[in-house]
């Protein structure tokens, strides 16, 4: 249950960043809201196909030196997919390649900065919950 709540919180954080940036770029609540909803939905829809293709490639080269390169390639490809979707959504919403490019670069950077703080907060919450549970068991 804890993991599900933490994951939901991560999604909300990610969507808030997408909304905030899109709103700052466009000044439109509607476009900010669309970007915050459409971008994650497209990423979630495309990611399983991306993972399936890379899984097959890694399996094919598991015993060769290309296996490690395939793992690195997958992460780079996943980042490019995410950036491409962010660009496409903002370009579609505004018609501006500049806004699309800016969102494609700035949004992942913001996620890389904010999400570690998010994870630390949730780890503190987990530790407190576990210590309270241990204290309750000790009292019995």
Helices and strands as residue ranges (DSSP letters): H 2-26, H 29-60, H 66-94, H 97-139
